[in-house]
Amino acid sequence: MSQLRFKVVDEAFNRKADPVEIPAERPEKYYGKYVFNRQKMFEYLPAKTYEALCNAIDNKEPLPREVADSVAEGMKKWAIDNGARHYTHWFQPLTETTAEKHDAFVDHDGKGGVVENFNGKLLVQQEPDASSFPNGGIRNTFEARGYSAWDISSPAFILGNTLCIPTIFISYTGESLDYKTPLLRALNSVDRAATAVANYFYPEVKHVKAFLGWEQEYFLVDESLYSARPDLMLTGRTLMGHESAKNQQLEDHYFGSIPSRVEAFMLDLEIEAHKLGIPAKTRHNEVAPNQFELAPIFEECNLANDHNQLIMSVMAEVARRHHFRVLLHEKPFAGINGSGKHNNWSLGTDSGILLFSPGKTRKDNLRFLTFVANVMAAVHRHNALLKASIMSATNAHRLGANEAPPAIISIFMGSQLSQILDTVENSTNAELADLDNREGLNLNVSQIPEITLDTTDRNRTSPFAFTGNRFEFRAVGSSANCGAAMIALNAAVAEQFIDFKTKVDARIKAGENLNQALIEEIRSLIKTSKAIHFDGNGYSDEWKEEAARRGLDCETSVPLIFDAYQLKSSIDMFRTTGVFSEVELAARNEVKWEMYTKKVQIEARVLGDLAINHVIPVATRYQSILLDNICRIKSIFSAEKFDSIAGADISTVEKIASHMSVIKEEVSAMVDARRIANKLESEREKAIAYHDTVVPHMTTIRYHIDKLELMVDNEMWPLPKYRELLFIR
């Protein structure tokens, strides 16, 4: 193995940047080339079909079968003109990845040959095996049928030579088995609820859209180095490895000059993204060595989520062309920053008003306060659920380390907005009623139009921060489907808007004017949700103690965090908004616990194998070399000189023996802990057992392996080290 290590290090060190085929035209000419967008629809569809399809998309109406047949014919012609030979329903099961089954366009022609066929039925619906994907017990293995159905709001696209049709994925009995179905439900719910509140200010508003701008962080590792690390290949992270002497402490990588190989990869990726209609805009070095980021222009939430799922797939493919492997694990390397996927979320009307953006009139300012205060209330009410929505076996390694810790969900508002909220909270009823005074407010609310950027630090320790005209959910993991966080957030906010409107309408019915009713309810929300507001250091122990006193959820065990989905408040909220039934929620929790167990189980098996079959033999061989040297020294030198000459080697032999003894004992104990945990029938109890009894052994094993790495001859160490993985680019 040591020979393999130096071979792959040499290969990686000598690689040069691969040339990129840059299109002759500018991006605006080839942007969306492989997307069946409205421009392509207009070109390939009959006029009536085009109008009917656009109407169905814009008004969220069902598509008649005859229209679907016409769309299918035009879509097929466009796809074939662009080299497609197959089609697939592209969906997002609960595996955190996408799924696809390719079918050729061909069909029998009745004359012994074939004809290329694609009709509305094939476009609209397919029947993938629902029992072979995580379903939480909704489908048995002998009950295979499930349905995928076309999501007309997300345009079809061509990937390679395959026409990909974005779809939902549901069971035969109608329960959702994916991320897209509940996300669409949550977006519809927040649309209705937020529109009703927006109508207080702008009666002409018909729809409110949720927008999402994700920031995809990732690591790049040379493919040769990657292939020599079984833990990277099988788990996505290094299960062992001592910190490099130099990592990120000099802060010289962030926004630094992009390495030439990486820049070629980024350019290639950007071109592919633009062809697929993904508005990739920003690329840069991240904080940790060999860590980078890609960020697009924000889009409608459902489409943005589809694009994020697609870009993760495209990244992997493009990386291979450049002899890299993309690491999307949240914490592939210990001791340095992990990777997140900040979700920049906002709400906007169909008339172009950003609801979280301050305005220039008192009406706009009151609207701004209304929507911000309701988000605060929703996050406060469901802080445990929001934490559960972003938690996973992989993200647990990142959170609370060198990144924004969501072990406690809080909201950062900044000094100016915090002052305004405090003013509203502490004002008298008479002052609050002064909103109609033409001479202006006495609440400092008139200051809001002048806020364009927050004048305070953005506070990178906050998991949920207001950043000018949007909220940034920073706790989302780099490998996650954004849908999980966006489902919980949009549904929680929708519930809050429904509750808010009910109370405001009751006040108006009781005789209060609209402005007075709104400002009174805003003040109430600010007071009741004050506990969620924290602008200080989220890393501090003092905050953990303070958060507990405030009644915020402070649970750190991943399996127990998932319990938030089963809280009565969560069940009621999802039922009220129509996002999840109780059966669907229970099934998803079963999947979450099962996935946690399986990921820890795989890591434990890989670590045990590496420890016993790779590390221990090498340490033993090095120990034997030292013992041979000690024996030779003893045969040559006197007893007096022996102790001084061989003392260091003897000490090293003893330390190696001690570390190996602990490793062997811990691996055996870990295997026993797994065996006991595997006998548990409850997925929840099994996940808890893995968290409480297996993971601690893994931590101990890693500690002692990392100590051995510092002792064993570098020429003998079998696995590429951190300095090679992180600094060969």
Phi, psi and omega in degrees: 000325180296324177296320177298317180303311183288332176294313182287328175298317179296317179300313182295319183296327186265002179288147176243163179297133178278142179293147180247132177281102184269125178303147181292327181273165178285160185307324183296341180280324182253001179298129181073019181304322184254030180237133177276070182274187185295329176297315179291322177302314181298324183284322190255351182250147171301153186304314181294322178295316179301313180296319180294319180292315178298320179297318179296320179293312185292324185255008177054051181249154177296152181262119178301150184301318181295326176291319178300319178298317180292320177298316181300319180295314179293320180295321178297314181299316178298316182296315180295320177301336181254020172089006180286141178239344182226166172227159178207148167275118186260113185226175189236081179291178185279028177266356186073007175235179175261165181225150180202142173235119187272132174237138176287155178290345189290150175211160178298141177261001180080002181235020181087002178239197180230161175222146179281122187227142175200112184243180183299324179297316179292328179289314190282323190212143170223175183232077175286161182288111183280343182276345183269358175247157178304127182221359176064027179090000178295322178242135173276163181297334179270358176249089192271337192290136170213170183235140166246135185228137186301129171266099187292343181282347179245118188292147174293157181212164179251126177238114187070243176241029183237130173283119182256125182248108180300130185221161167273167181222116183230162178282170178300330181265007170100355179283145180287139179236022186215186176266330186292317183302305179292333177295315178298320177298315181295320179292322176295321181293314180291331175299308182296313185291316181290325177298318179299321178285320179298330180295340173301328185255323184226089184301338183282347182292130180252332181216150171239128180256145170266135180245150182222131170235111182265154176239103186272110174265150182198161172251151172243134177229138177304139185299328179291316177296320179300316183293338180269004178241094180304328180292321176295317182296321189262337183236345182085357178218163177277120180276352177206165179138120179284146179304144172289149178303323174246128172228259182247009187295335179278351179055037184260355182269322184301123181060017179283180178298130183283127178304148188299318179297318181293319180297322177297317176300314181298319179296314179300315179297317181298318178298313179297319179298315181295322177298330180268010177076018177268117188281060179300130185233313189245136175221141179191164171292138173268189188294312185280153176298139182063022176249139186219173181218144172234132179223137179261175166289143183296153181219173172306141195302313181297315179294318179300320179294318175302316181295325178292318177299321180290317183295326179296323176290316180295322178303315181298319181291314180294322179302319179298325178296335182252017176061035173246166164235133178275131175252112179258000175301143184293336182214070182289338182228131179285150173086354177228170181305138170271187185246131175245187178213079182305130178256106177273110190243137178210168177237139179216151181274165177291350176264004173094014180267124173278117190287341177262014181254130177299153181245196181247001179235163178296326178298315179295322179294320178294320174301315179302310179298322179301310185285324178294315181297323179291323176296316177304315181295319180294316180294322178295313183297324186240036182296325178293319180295317180297323176295319178296328183292338182250358184274146177199171177298328182276318181290337179299332179289328183276317188290131182086002180263251178266008185239176179301121186273120177261012175308338173226121178277127175218167181243129172264130182247337185087159190293317184295310181293323177300319179296318179295316179298320178296321179297315178297316181299319188265004179283154178281165178301323179296319179293321180294326180285354184278010184299328182277356180296118184294344179279351175116164182285151174256024188244010186062009177294332179297347177286339188300320181302336182276353179278112173249324176224142176291136185274358179256170176302146182287350176059085182288353179272358181271131179282343182214108190232141171279126186234044173107301176218019182201170172249139182250109178273098190271352186277352182294136182279156185294330182268355188286156165280120181304337183305323183300312179291319183289330175297308182296315184294309182294323179293317180298318179292321178300314178302317181296319178297319179299313179296318180298313182296321178301316182289320178296315180298324178294321177296317179297319179296330180279356174117355178281150174283167187301310183299317179297316179298317180297310185293326176295317179289326175298314179300318179298318179295318180299318181293313185287335181255014185299331183296334182279346184275116179213120181254005184270200184278108180290348178278341192287148174294329179299322179294321178301317179292318180294319180299320177297318178296327179283351180086015178281155180288123183241016181296140180243346179283122184303309181300324179286329176300323180297340179301339181301332178293340182259004175296147179302321180297323179289314180299315180296319181296312181293326177291316180300319182274352179074022184273314180225142166276167179297325177297316180296319179297315180299319180295318180294324176294322176301318179296315181299313178296317180296316180296321177300311181301313184295320181292318177293322179299314179298314180299318180296319179295315180296316180297317178300317179296313180296320181295311186279322188259349180240306187284309183302312179301320180293315178298322178296316180297317179295320177299320179296320178299316179297319179296319176299317179297319179297317179298319179294318178300317181295327181283341184260316189259160178291166181299324181295316181282334183302314184299319182286324182281317187263358185302316181295318179295320179298317178299318179296317178301317181294318179295317178300315180300319180295314179297317180295322179298315179296317180301312181298317180295317183290322177298316178297316179295324179295318178298317178297318179297319177297317182300318179293315181297321183295340180280346180287135182275326180287126179297325178295310181295324178295316179297318178298318180297318178296319179294317187274330188244338181263311183303318178302323177296320179298320179297317180294316180300314180300317181305313184285327174295317180297327175292320178297323179303326179284343184259320185289143178309127181305325181294340183260340186298129193278337188251142174308135183272168182303320182297331178278318181293326188264338188240357171268115189235000000 
